[in-house]
Every structure is written in structure tokens, then in C-alpha cells.
């Protein structure tokens, strides 16, 4: 009886050993967890202030031609920004180089729209003009008032009434030298274009003073 018990115990131990071996031999080594694929970060529109964009474009224009100066800048209205805070996602400025008789348009963009200029400062191809053509260019550093200030001051001179009637009232901006006043002026247009505007506020861009309002 004792011998039979020993034999049965031995058989049981061998069976357990085989089971353990089969289980461990057939199992694959655990694989480290793989990191999930990175999801591309979705770009968000970035509304920008006009004076700040002008300086960025002026820096790029100086690398194009050292004597390049702006003679006109304007904001583009689109669905990304109403312009009510003095900001737009696209600003365009035209620069002239009198030394080379060429002009070039620069863009300062924070837009993600398909048809808008790419993020950052970009430019179009330069265009030659006839020597002797007159351009009312100005020095960017002489502009002292930012477009958010232009907007806030415009509210005090009739703009608030337009916003009250239409909370989504578009506001666009234009910067240029005006021979009549012999000054560089900011124009804040309450409308997508001057042609369909409800009113236009005029500011001395160098001194930051409100000069009046008119309607086309």
C-alpha cells in the first residue's frame, strides 16, 4: 500500500510539472503597451491687432528691400472675427521700394480659412511700376495708436449705437496717408466695406486723436 501511494504521488507531481511547462512554453512574452498615435493639433483662428501686424510686415518688407515703406494697410473681414475688438485674422499691407521701382503686398494672418493667407507673415510677388509714380508712403514707427484703441474711441462717437442695433456688426480698418490733412489716418468702418458702411470714424494715426466721422 505504501509503495502504491508513493507511485501515485510521483505520477501526480510529474503531471503538474508537464502542465506548468506547457503553459509557460506556449505563452508569448508580454509586449509593452504601445503609445497611441499622436492626434494632430487642430489650429484655431488667431485674431490680430493692426499696428502690431504692420510692424511684423514692415520687418519682412525690410528684408525684401531695405528702403521699403508701407503706403496702405487694411483688414479683411471674414467669419472668424467681427473686428469689434480692433482685431482681424487677416491684414494686408502694400509696400513700395522707390530704389527698385517695385511694390509688394504682404499679409499678416492668423486665419485657418482655406482661402486665406497662411499663418504668419507672407507676401505676393513683387510688381514693377513706372518710374516717377507717386506713393504716399509713411514710416511704421510713427503710428502710435493701436486698432483696439481705435475701436474703443469709435464707440464714443456713434459706434456704440451700431453695435447696440447689431451685436455682430462688422468693423473693418484702413491705414493710409491722406494728402488733404497731410496725415496718416486710421479709418474704422462700421461695415464689411466702405461702400456699404453705416459710418466711418477717422483718427490721426500718429497722435491718436479722433478727427471726425462721415458716411459714404
Backbone as JSON, one array per atom type, in Angstrom:
{
  "sequence": "XXXXXXXXXXXXXXXXXXXXXXXXXXXXXXXXXXXXXXXXXXXXXXXXXXXXXXXXXXXXXXXXXXXXXXXXXXXXXXXXXXXXXXXXXXXXXXXXXXXXXXXXXXXXXXXXXXXXXXXXXXXXXXXXXXXXXXXXXXXXXXXXXXXXXXXXXXXXXXXXXXXXXXXXXXXXXXXXXXXXXXXXXXXXXXXXXXXXXXXXXXXXXXXXXXXXXXXX",
  "N": [[0.84, -1.21, 0.0], [1.9, 1.2, 0.8], [3.93, 1.59, -1.09], [2.41, 1.81, -3.38], [1.11, 4.24, -2.9], [3.22, 6.0, -2.93], [3.99, 5.79, -5.61], [1.7, 6.81, -6.91], [1.79, 9.46, -6.0], [4.14, 10.32, -7.18], [3.49, 10.2, -9.89], [1.51, 12.16, -9.98], [2.97, 14.47, -9.38], [4.69, 14.61, -11.58], [2.82, 15.04, -13.62], [1.83, 17.57, -12.94], [4.13, 19.08, -13.31], [4.47, 18.82, -16.09], [2.17, 20.13, -17.01], [2.66, 22.74, -16.12], [4.95, 23.33, -17.56], [4.01, 23.22, -20.22], [2.19, 25.32, -20.19], [3.81, 27.56, -19.66], [5.64, 27.47, -21.74], [4.13, 27.77, -24.09], [2.98, 30.26, -23.87], [3.22, 33.61, -25.01], [5.76, 36.12, -24.68], [5.0, 39.0, -22.76], [4.0, 42.01, -24.38], [5.23, 45.33, -24.52], [3.1, 48.1, -23.79], [1.92, 49.97, -26.48], [2.25, 53.34, -27.42], [-0.49, 55.42, -28.17], [-1.27, 56.71, -31.41], [-0.22, 60.02, -32.11], [-2.48, 62.68, -32.1], [-3.0, 65.09, -34.54], [-2.66, 68.5, -33.72], [-5.35, 70.7, -33.79], [-5.55, 73.68, -35.58], [-6.38, 76.9, -34.41], [-8.19, 79.83, -35.15], [-6.6, 83.0, -34.97], [-7.18, 86.09, -34.0], [-5.8, 89.3, -34.79], [-4.1, 92.37, -33.92], [-3.98, 95.54, -35.63], [-1.79, 97.53, -35.74], [0.3, 96.09, -34.56], [0.55, 93.99, -36.41], [1.32, 95.48, -38.63], [3.94, 96.26, -37.99], [5.2, 93.77, -37.94], [4.95, 93.03, -40.63], [6.39, 95.1, -41.78], [8.96, 94.51, -40.93], [9.46, 92.18, -42.39], [9.25, 93.26, -44.95], [11.45, 94.93, -45.01], [13.48, 93.12, -45.22], [13.02, 92.27, -47.73], [13.38, 94.62, -49.37], [15.59, 97.08, -48.37], [14.75, 99.78, -48.28], [12.02, 99.73, -48.25], [8.71, 100.9, -47.69], [5.49, 101.22, -46.13], [2.39, 102.03, -47.8], [-0.26, 101.65, -47.7], [-2.66, 99.98, -45.71], [-4.96, 97.45, -44.72], [-7.7, 95.77, -43.07], [-9.07, 92.47, -43.47], [-12.37, 91.41, -43.71], [-13.92, 88.54, -42.33], [-15.51, 85.39, -41.46], [-14.31, 84.72, -39.08], [-13.74, 86.77, -37.32], [-15.28, 89.68, -36.04], [-14.21, 92.17, -35.91], [-14.8, 93.93, -33.97], [-13.29, 94.26, -31.7], [-11.08, 95.51, -32.52], [-9.55, 93.75, -33.89], [-8.5, 91.47, -36.48], [-8.38, 88.52, -38.51], [-6.9, 88.57, -40.76], [-4.62, 90.79, -42.22], [-3.67, 93.11, -44.69], [-0.98, 94.66, -46.34], [0.48, 97.09, -48.42], [3.64, 97.68, -49.79], [6.24, 99.89, -50.88], [9.16, 100.16, -52.84], [11.18, 102.6, -53.65], [13.72, 102.71, -54.63], [14.0, 100.53, -56.27], [11.84, 100.64, -57.88], [9.51, 99.08, -57.37], [6.64, 97.34, -56.07], [5.12, 95.54, -53.36], [2.91, 93.25, -51.9], [2.12, 92.42, -48.6], [1.05, 89.99, -46.16], [-0.46, 89.53, -43.03], [-1.37, 87.02, -41.07], [-3.73, 85.21, -39.1], [-5.46, 83.34, -39.69], [-7.46, 80.39, -40.31], [-8.89, 79.71, -42.43], [-9.59, 78.26, -45.6], [-9.21, 79.76, -47.98], [-7.72, 81.9, -47.16], [-4.66, 83.8, -46.49], [-1.68, 82.04, -45.45], [-0.84, 81.12, -42.04], [0.95, 83.53, -40.11], [3.44, 85.8, -41.46], [3.33, 86.51, -44.83], [3.92, 86.97, -48.39], [3.08, 88.44, -51.62], [4.03, 88.2, -55.1], [6.49, 90.53, -56.22], [5.82, 93.64, -57.9], [6.52, 95.63, -60.7], [6.63, 99.21, -61.17], [5.93, 102.23, -63.02], [8.64, 104.46, -63.3], [8.69, 107.48, -61.44], [6.13, 107.45, -60.58], [3.89, 108.41, -58.02], [3.86, 107.76, -54.54], [2.25, 107.72, -51.45], [3.84, 107.08, -49.02], [4.66, 106.0, -45.64], [6.29, 106.09, -42.4], [6.41, 103.25, -40.42], [6.89, 103.31, -37.62], [5.9, 105.71, -36.75], [3.25, 105.43, -36.24], [1.1, 105.51, -33.62], [-1.25, 104.74, -32.31], [-3.13, 101.89, -31.49], [-5.27, 99.43, -33.03], [-7.26, 98.4, -31.33], [-7.67, 100.48, -29.59], [-8.58, 102.37, -31.38], [-11.05, 101.27, -32.03], [-12.39, 101.33, -29.52], [-12.52, 104.1, -29.05], [-14.07, 104.82, -31.2], [-16.54, 103.87, -30.47], [-17.4, 105.78, -28.72], [-18.21, 107.78, -30.3], [-20.57, 107.4, -31.75], [-20.39, 104.78, -32.68], [-21.21, 102.89, -30.79], [-23.97, 102.84, -30.97], [-24.45, 101.51, -33.37], [-23.49, 98.97, -32.73], [-25.24, 98.29, -30.73], [-27.62, 97.99, -32.14], [-26.94, 95.93, -33.83], [-25.36, 93.31, -32.66], [-23.43, 91.77, -33.91], [-22.18, 93.41, -35.65], [-20.08, 94.13, -38.34], [-16.73, 95.41, -38.36], [-14.27, 97.14, -40.03], [-10.86, 98.06, -40.89], [-8.65, 100.66, -42.0], [-5.54, 101.98, -43.08], [-3.78, 104.77, -44.08], [-2.02, 107.42, -45.85], [-3.32, 110.68, -45.96], [-3.53, 113.16, -48.2], [-5.07, 115.54, -48.06], [-5.29, 116.18, -45.35], [-2.72, 115.94, -44.69], [-1.74, 113.88, -43.14], [-1.29, 110.62, -41.65], [-3.91, 108.41, -41.53], [-6.19, 106.52, -39.52], [-8.97, 104.65, -40.46], [-11.99, 103.6, -39.26], [-14.35, 101.49, -40.2], [-17.74, 100.91, -40.01], [-18.96, 98.36, -41.14], [-18.72, 95.86, -43.75], [-17.45, 96.79, -45.99], [-16.39, 100.03, -47.19], [-18.21, 101.05, -48.97], [-20.68, 99.99, -48.23], [-20.99, 100.9, -45.7], [-22.15, 101.92, -42.42], [-21.16, 104.0, -41.1], [-18.12, 105.9, -40.74], [-15.32, 106.24, -38.76], [-12.75, 108.55, -38.12], [-9.28, 108.8, -37.45], [-6.31, 110.43, -36.29], [-3.47, 108.81, -36.95], [-0.92, 109.07, -35.93], [-0.99, 110.79, -33.71], [-3.13, 109.81, -32.36], [-5.63, 110.96, -32.14], [-9.14, 111.58, -32.29], [-10.76, 112.55, -35.23], [-13.13, 112.95, -36.54], [-16.22, 111.93, -38.19], [-17.78, 110.26, -40.95], [-20.04, 109.4, -43.62], [-20.28, 107.27, -46.39]],
  "CA": [[0.0, 0.0, 0.0], [2.77, 2.37, 0.9], [4.61, 1.73, -2.37], [1.42, 2.3, -4.34], [0.87, 5.66, -2.6], [4.41, 6.75, -3.4], [3.93, 5.83, -7.08], [0.64, 7.74, -7.3], [2.27, 10.82, -5.72], [5.16, 10.66, -8.19], [2.78, 10.46, -11.15], [0.82, 13.45, -9.83], [3.97, 15.54, -9.45], [5.15, 14.7, -12.97], [1.73, 15.65, -14.4], [1.81, 19.0, -12.64], [5.31, 19.68, -13.94], [4.21, 18.91, -17.53], [1.16, 21.18, -17.22], [3.33, 24.02, -15.9], [5.87, 23.54, -18.69], [3.22, 23.51, -21.42], [1.6, 26.65, -20.06], [4.83, 28.6, -19.74], [6.32, 27.41, -23.04], [3.23, 28.21, -25.16], [2.59, 31.67, -23.71], [4.14, 34.58, -25.61], [6.18, 37.16, -23.73], [4.13, 40.18, -22.8], [4.53, 43.12, -25.17], [4.99, 46.63, -23.87], [1.97, 48.86, -24.35], [2.36, 50.96, -27.46], [1.59, 54.64, -27.28], [-1.46, 55.7, -29.23], [-0.78, 57.67, -32.39], [-0.48, 61.41, -31.74], [-3.52, 63.34, -32.89], [-2.54, 66.43, -34.93], [-3.34, 69.59, -33.03], [-6.16, 71.5, -34.7], [-5.26, 75.1, -35.49], [-7.5, 77.77, -34.09], [-8.01, 81.18, -35.68], [-5.99, 83.94, -34.02], [-7.37, 87.49, -34.39], [-4.59, 90.09, -34.57], [-4.24, 93.82, -33.92], [-3.43, 96.13, -36.84], [-0.47, 98.16, -35.58], [1.28, 95.01, -34.32], [0.76, 93.31, -37.68], [2.06, 96.39, -39.51], [5.36, 96.17, -37.66], [5.7, 92.46, -38.39], [5.07, 93.07, -42.09], [7.48, 96.03, -42.09], [10.21, 93.77, -40.72], [9.63, 91.3, -43.56], [9.46, 94.1, -46.12], [12.83, 95.43, -44.95], [14.36, 92.04, -45.72], [12.79, 92.26, -49.18], [14.13, 95.78, -49.85], [15.88, 97.91, -47.18], [14.06, 101.07, -48.29], [10.57, 99.5, -48.39], [7.83, 101.58, -46.74], [4.07, 100.95, -46.42], [1.57, 103.17, -48.22], [-1.67, 101.34, -47.46], [-2.93, 98.73, -44.99], [-6.38, 97.27, -44.39], [-8.09, 94.46, -42.54], [-10.03, 91.7, -44.26], [-13.46, 90.86, -42.91], [-14.33, 87.17, -42.59], [-16.36, 84.81, -40.41], [-13.53, 84.4, -37.88], [-13.66, 87.91, -36.41], [-16.15, 90.79, -36.45], [-13.45, 93.42, -35.92], [-15.3, 94.82, -32.92], [-12.26, 94.48, -30.68], [-9.89, 96.04, -33.19], [-8.76, 92.64, -34.4], [-8.92, 90.73, -37.67], [-7.48, 87.39, -38.7], [-6.06, 88.84, -41.93], [-4.27, 92.17, -42.53], [-2.89, 93.23, -45.92], [-0.28, 95.95, -46.46], [1.27, 97.27, -49.64], [4.9, 98.38, -49.56], [6.9, 100.37, -52.09], [10.61, 100.38, -52.84], [11.45, 103.61, -54.67], [15.04, 102.45, -55.19], [13.9, 99.48, -57.3], [10.58, 100.85, -58.62], [8.69, 97.89, -57.22], [5.73, 97.26, -54.93], [4.89, 94.16, -52.92], [1.86, 93.14, -50.89], [2.4, 91.48, -47.52], [-0.12, 89.55, -45.41], [-0.25, 89.09, -41.64], [-2.55, 86.17, -40.94], [-3.97, 84.25, -38.03], [-6.65, 82.67, -40.18], [-7.38, 78.97, -40.68], [-9.79, 79.51, -43.57], [-8.92, 77.67, -46.76], [-8.86, 80.75, -48.99], [-6.98, 83.0, -46.55], [-3.21, 83.61, -46.46], [-1.19, 81.11, -44.43], [-0.47, 81.66, -40.73], [2.21, 84.28, -40.08], [3.63, 86.86, -42.46], [3.66, 86.02, -46.17], [3.86, 88.06, -49.36], [2.84, 88.13, -53.01], [5.17, 88.52, -55.96], [6.7, 91.96, -56.41], [5.32, 94.18, -59.16], [7.23, 96.85, -61.08], [5.79, 100.35, -61.54], [6.59, 103.22, -63.87], [9.41, 105.46, -62.55], [8.02, 108.77, -61.35], [4.82, 107.26, -59.93], [3.9, 108.94, -56.66], [3.28, 106.92, -53.49], [2.18, 108.4, -50.17], [4.3, 106.11, -48.03], [4.89, 106.55, -44.3], [7.18, 105.3, -41.54], [5.56, 102.49, -39.48], [7.11, 103.65, -36.21], [5.18, 106.94, -36.4], [1.88, 105.07, -35.87], [1.11, 105.36, -32.17], [-2.5, 104.21, -31.77], [-3.44, 100.53, -31.9], [-6.65, 99.32, -33.51], [-8.23, 98.19, -30.25], [-7.98, 101.83, -29.1], [-9.4, 102.98, -32.42], [-12.41, 100.75, -31.88], [-12.98, 101.84, -28.28], [-12.82, 105.52, -29.24], [-15.17, 104.9, -32.17], [-17.79, 103.62, -29.74], [-17.81, 107.02, -28.04], [-18.62, 108.77, -31.3], [-21.64, 106.85, -32.57], [-20.24, 103.35, -32.96], [-21.96, 102.08, -29.82], [-25.36, 102.7, -31.44], [-24.46, 100.46, -34.39], [-23.29, 97.68, -32.05], [-26.48, 98.01, -29.99], [-28.6, 97.52, -33.11], [-26.46, 94.67, -34.4], [-24.22, 92.84, -31.86], [-22.42, 91.17, -34.79], [-21.82, 94.45, -36.62], [-18.68, 94.06, -38.79], [-15.92, 96.63, -38.33], [-13.01, 96.96, -40.77], [-9.9, 99.14, -40.63], [-7.77, 101.04, -43.11], [-4.49, 102.92, -42.68], [-3.18, 105.37, -45.27], [-1.72, 108.84, -45.78], [-4.34, 111.49, -46.6], [-2.94, 114.46, -48.58], [-5.92, 116.65, -47.64], [-4.96, 116.51, -43.97], [-1.27, 115.75, -44.55], [-1.57, 112.99, -42.0], [-1.63, 109.21, -41.8], [-5.18, 108.25, -40.84], [-6.91, 105.26, -39.32], [-10.4, 104.7, -40.72], [-12.74, 102.47, -38.69], [-15.58, 101.42, -40.97], [-18.77, 100.03, -39.45], [-19.48, 97.65, -42.3], [-17.72, 95.0, -44.37], [-16.72, 97.65, -46.92], [-16.76, 101.44, -47.05], [-19.36, 101.3, -49.81], [-21.91, 99.6, -47.53], [-20.81, 101.23, -44.29], [-23.13, 102.73, -41.7], [-20.42, 105.17, -40.64], [-16.66, 105.72, -40.73], [-14.65, 107.1, -37.79], [-11.42, 108.92, -38.62], [-8.33, 109.11, -36.38], [-4.92, 110.74, -36.58], [-2.77, 107.6, -36.53], [0.32, 109.42, -35.24], [-1.29, 111.41, -32.42], [-4.19, 109.06, -31.69], [-6.78, 111.82, -31.88], [-10.35, 111.43, -33.1], [-10.86, 113.71, -36.1], [-14.49, 113.13, -37.04], [-16.86, 110.75, -38.79], [-18.56, 110.55, -42.15], [-20.7, 108.26, -44.24], [-20.13, 107.27, -47.85]],
  "C": [[0.86, 1.25, 0.0], [3.46, 2.63, -0.43], [3.65, 2.3, -3.42], [1.14, 3.79, -4.13], [2.0, 6.52, -3.11], [4.36, 6.9, -4.92], [2.87, 6.83, -7.57], [1.06, 9.2, -7.1], [3.27, 11.27, -6.76], [4.51, 11.01, -9.53], [2.1, 11.83, -11.11], [1.78, 14.6, -9.97], [4.47, 15.74, -10.88], [4.1, 15.38, -13.85], [1.68, 17.16, -14.18], [2.97, 19.72, -13.31], [5.09, 19.86, -15.44], [3.21, 20.04, -17.84], [1.8, 22.56, -17.11], [4.23, 24.37, -17.08], [5.11, 23.93, -19.94], [2.66, 24.93, -21.37], [2.62, 27.75, -20.26], [5.5, 28.63, -21.1], [5.46, 27.97, -24.15], [2.87, 29.69, -25.05], [3.65, 32.58, -24.29], [4.55, 35.61, -24.57], [5.3, 38.39, -23.87], [4.8, 41.31, -23.56], [4.25, 44.43, -24.46], [3.85, 47.37, -24.56], [2.49, 49.93, -25.3], [1.56, 52.25, -27.29], [0.65, 54.87, -28.45], [-0.91, 56.78, -30.15], [-1.19, 59.08, -32.0], [-1.51, 62.01, -32.68], [-3.03, 64.74, -33.25], [-3.36, 67.51, -34.24], [-4.08, 70.47, -34.04], [-5.87, 72.97, -34.48], [-6.53, 75.89, -35.22], [-7.19, 79.17, -34.61], [-7.5, 82.12, -34.59], [-6.19, 85.38, -34.52], [-6.18, 88.34, -33.95], [-4.89, 91.58, -34.63], [-3.49, 94.42, -35.11], [-2.02, 96.69, -36.72], [0.62, 97.11, -35.37], [1.58, 94.27, -35.61], [1.56, 94.18, -38.65], [3.56, 96.28, -39.25], [5.96, 94.84, -38.11], [5.89, 92.44, -39.9], [6.2, 94.0, -42.52], [8.84, 95.36, -41.92], [10.49, 92.85, -41.91], [9.92, 92.11, -44.82], [10.89, 94.64, -46.16], [13.83, 94.37, -45.42], [14.2, 91.88, -47.22], [13.59, 93.37, -49.83], [14.36, 96.7, -48.64], [15.12, 99.23, -47.12], [12.54, 100.95, -48.34], [9.78, 100.2, -47.28], [6.38, 101.28, -47.11], [3.38, 102.21, -46.95], [0.07, 102.88, -48.07], [-1.78, 100.01, -46.71], [-4.42, 98.66, -44.68], [-6.62, 95.88, -43.82], [-9.04, 93.79, -43.52], [-11.12, 91.2, -43.32], [-13.7, 89.42, -43.31], [-15.11, 86.65, -41.39], [-15.63, 84.57, -39.1], [-13.49, 85.55, -36.87], [-14.55, 89.04, -36.93], [-15.37, 92.1, -36.57], [-13.84, 94.35, -34.79], [-14.29, 95.08, -31.81], [-10.98, 95.04, -31.29], [-9.03, 94.98, -33.84], [-9.37, 92.04, -35.66], [-7.96, 89.56, -37.83], [-6.61, 87.55, -39.94], [-5.88, 90.35, -42.11], [-3.4, 92.17, -43.78], [-2.25, 94.61, -45.96], [0.54, 95.97, -47.73], [2.48, 98.15, -49.34], [5.53, 98.78, -50.89], [8.4, 100.52, -51.85], [10.91, 101.35, -53.97], [12.8, 103.36, -55.34], [14.99, 101.44, -56.33], [12.66, 99.63, -58.18], [9.68, 99.61, -58.58], [7.78, 98.02, -55.99], [5.49, 95.79, -54.61], [3.84, 94.18, -51.82], [2.23, 92.06, -49.88], [1.1, 91.18, -46.77], [0.32, 89.13, -44.01], [-1.5, 88.32, -41.25], [-2.54, 85.3, -39.68], [-5.18, 83.41, -38.39], [-6.4, 81.19, -40.47], [-8.31, 78.68, -41.86], [-8.99, 79.08, -44.8], [-8.42, 78.73, -47.74], [-8.07, 81.93, -48.44], [-5.47, 82.75, -46.63], [-2.8, 82.69, -45.31], [-0.85, 81.86, -43.14], [0.86, 82.4, -40.82], [2.24, 85.36, -41.14], [4.08, 86.25, -43.78], [3.55, 87.2, -47.14], [3.55, 87.53, -50.75], [4.09, 88.46, -53.82], [5.27, 90.03, -56.13], [6.23, 92.39, -57.8], [6.05, 95.48, -59.46], [6.23, 97.97, -61.41], [6.62, 101.35, -62.34], [7.35, 104.23, -63.02], [8.71, 106.82, -62.58], [6.64, 108.68, -60.73], [4.91, 107.71, -58.48], [3.21, 107.98, -55.69], [3.34, 107.7, -52.18], [2.57, 107.42, -49.06], [4.53, 106.8, -46.68], [5.77, 105.59, -43.5], [6.34, 104.58, -40.48], [5.69, 102.92, -38.02], [6.4, 104.93, -35.78], [3.72, 106.66, -36.01], [1.85, 104.75, -34.38], [-0.15, 104.7, -31.6], [-2.8, 102.83, -32.37], [-4.93, 100.43, -32.26], [-7.68, 99.0, -32.42], [-8.63, 99.53, -29.63], [-8.86, 102.58, -30.1], [-10.85, 102.55, -32.27], [-13.09, 101.34, -30.65], [-13.35, 103.32, -28.4], [-13.99, 105.7, -30.21], [-16.52, 104.7, -31.49], [-18.32, 104.9, -29.1], [-18.38, 108.05, -29.01], [-19.64, 108.17, -32.29], [-21.56, 105.37, -32.85], [-21.05, 102.46, -32.04], [-23.4, 101.86, -30.28], [-25.47, 101.61, -32.49], [-24.34, 99.08, -33.75], [-24.56, 97.28, -31.3], [-27.54, 97.45, -30.92], [-28.22, 96.16, -33.68], [-25.21, 94.22, -33.63], [-23.11, 92.2, -32.69], [-21.98, 92.14, -35.89], [-20.34, 94.32, -37.05], [-18.01, 95.42, -38.71], [-14.61, 96.33, -39.05], [-12.16, 98.21, -40.61], [-9.01, 99.39, -41.85], [-6.78, 102.09, -42.61], [-3.81, 103.45, -43.94], [-2.91, 106.86, -45.03], [-2.79, 109.6, -46.57], [-3.78, 112.87, -46.92], [-3.75, 115.66, -48.09], [-5.57, 117.13, -46.24], [-3.45, 116.47, -43.72], [-0.96, 114.92, -43.31], [-1.85, 111.55, -42.42], [-2.86, 108.97, -40.94], [-5.57, 106.79, -40.67], [-8.36, 105.51, -39.65], [-11.03, 103.43, -40.15], [-14.11, 102.46, -39.35], [-16.55, 100.44, -40.34], [-19.54, 99.42, -40.61], [-18.36, 96.82, -42.9], [-16.86, 95.77, -45.36], [-17.17, 99.09, -46.69], [-18.02, 101.75, -47.86], [-20.69, 100.97, -49.11], [-21.86, 99.95, -46.05], [-21.97, 102.04, -43.72], [-22.49, 104.02, -41.19], [-18.94, 104.85, -40.59], [-16.06, 106.73, -39.75], [-13.21, 107.31, -38.23], [-10.53, 109.34, -37.45], [-6.97, 109.49, -36.95], [-4.08, 109.58, -36.05], [-1.49, 107.88, -35.75], [0.06, 109.99, -33.84], [-2.41, 110.71, -31.66], [-5.44, 109.85, -31.43], [-7.93, 111.51, -32.84], [-10.53, 112.7, -33.92], [-12.26, 113.93, -36.66], [-15.02, 111.85, -37.63], [-17.61, 111.19, -40.04], [-19.16, 109.26, -42.66], [-20.59, 108.38, -45.74], [-21.48, 107.56, -48.52]]
}
